[in-house]
Amino acid sequence: MKIVQLLPELNEGGVERGTVELGRELVKQGFESVVISNGGKLVKQLESEGSLHVKFDVCSKNPLSAVNRVLGLRKILKKLDADVLHVRSRVPAWLVYFANKTLGIPVVATVHGFNSVSSYSRIMTKADKIICVSGSIKNYIQKHYDAPENKITIIPRGIDLEKFNPANLDAYFITKFKKEYNLEKRFVVTTVGRITQLKDLETFIKTIAIVQKSLPNAIGLIVGGVREDKQNYFESLKSLIKSLHVEVLFTGSQANVAEIYSLSDVVTSSSKKPESFGRSVAEALALNTPVIATNHGGVLDIIKENINGYFVEIGDEKEFAKKILQAKELKFDGYDYVKENFSLEQMVEKTIGIYKSFKNNPIILMYHSVDNQKLKRLRGIRVPLRTFEKQIKYLSDNGYRSFTLAQMIEEKDNLPKKSVVITFDDGYKDNLANALPILKKYNFKATIFIVINRFNNDWALYRKKKNANIVNHIEKLTDADIETLLKSNLIEIGAHTLNHKNFSKISDKEKIEEISKSKTILEKKFDIECKTFSYPFGIYESTDKKIVEDIGFIGAVSTQTRKVDLEKDSLFLLPRLNVKNEYYKFIRKLKKI
């Protein structure tokens, strides 16, 4: 499968890191991983780990450029021919919503945060499947957008336990970092994340000032980068530190976050706005560092009060300071706790499960005769050679992969996006003389359903008397012809009963004989395993599916006209598109479904 993730940028942040990590794990498991973003410093890592990055502006909120960007994105998506699109933010979600309208690619949306309630934010709930990173997020979108339960799956962000593992730390970096920031014999309190008002770093700074009165060797670290539009806020924080005479250091963005969590005595999260998950909290716990956090959002699912951390009210620096001092005494096995509940492995496994739930539904085409002879009464079942070749060429040129019906059923969980099964009913000689050479030319496969007693049998009468003499004079395949078809390795032979009788007019006993004997005769005569069946005239009764299954077939086709839905359709009542002497209408049918 080819998975395309879309997010605004690939700079620092939990969403960005999660995207890169998922891309890496998808590649390891044999998926094609593509990420579309406006670029960023994580692109190099993403590409080195096997994903393709496509730089495109899915970041700007400028409505004046939206139309051009929708058209540009549609062109990219069409070229990529993805199996699933995974949007991780609102701007990419809106662009995909419009760009994908005519492409029809399944869409997954991960809701990462408590976005403002608006029609703009509602777009994240319009995806085919919704991933919520915590129970709090799920409750939020159900409360405000009535998001249906059956579309939602809770998948906590995965923690990379190879990276956030106490046994895998870079001791040299820890020594160097401690020396650079004079952290030896200091009580280190750390907060990690981009510098933004939502993190309420004022409360963090005030908290450290209080802690230092009881613990003079305490020091605060603010680990995270500063965007250009946050420079004024950054300067205000530096002014606050100076006015309080508190020792708080800004380290900027750091790649070795695991080592920083490990050397810290306590990690805090003082966010004013609920964190959707609290990835930094889980990462710190994995390294056995206790966490103090404001009591809202996704962290409620992660911290176990009095065991691996504490909760405090928003903006309460006195309570924060008190809990930091208490946290000194906490001892726990954070690595195993995180491994069991928040590992990257479980996140990847559950996410792939959602991707795979979008089965690539095949199209099954129904033909009968391919011949240039024009007979009015055969218009419904005969396609001229020229038209047949144009149809097969269209399928080939547009990336369709052909399967026999048995192959399609056996590989139904792993079908490519454009899968087609070509079937022929009855067993006419022109299937060999006219259809096979065209199938060979384009390397397409087909399943031909054979009536055993096909000679001198005017079976059209079994449907309506006025149909007399429609099929009985058309030349049928001989046994030698069928052998030739089988030797091509492109043709599967399926059963179409002994006599092509109308199932609505015969007893179950007669049906069993018609079905079972046709299977047995084909298998013995041609030394094959006859796996698939076609109902004569497409007529069946409620009990017939069970009869076909009990006899030993793996699937059967009807004449219902629509695309297969592997989630809902019985394998013993698969629909087909009836193909006639048409080309542009044929193309419209394919695009419509």
Secondary structure, DSSP 8 states (H G I E B T S, - for coil): -EEEEE-S--SSSHHHHHHHHHHHHHHHTT-EEEEEES--TTHHHHHHTT-EEEE-------GGGHHHHHHHHHHHHHHHT-SEEEE-SHHHHHHHHHHTTTT---EEEEE-S---SSHHHHGGGSSSEEEESSHHHHHHHHHHH---GGGEEE----B-TTTS-GGG--HHHHHHHHHHTT-TT-EEEEEES---GGG-HHHHHHHHHHHHHH-TTEEEEEE----GGGHHHHHHHHHHHHHHT--EEE----S-HHHHHHH-SEEEE--SS-BSS-HHHHHHHHTT--EEEESSBGGGGT--BTTTEEEE-TT-HHHHHHHHHHHTT----HHHHHHHHHBHHHHHHHHHHHHHHS----EEEEE-EE-----GGGTTTEE-HHHHHHHHHHHHHTT-EEE-HHHHHHTGGG--SSEEEEEEEE-BTHIIIIIHHHHHHHT--EEEEE-TT-TT--GGGGT-GGGTTSSTTS-B--HHHHHHHHHTTSEEEEE--SS---GGGS-HHHHHHHHHHHHHHHHHHHT----EEE-GGG---TTHHHHHHHHT-SEEE----S---TTTS-TTSB--EE--S-SHHHHHHHHH-
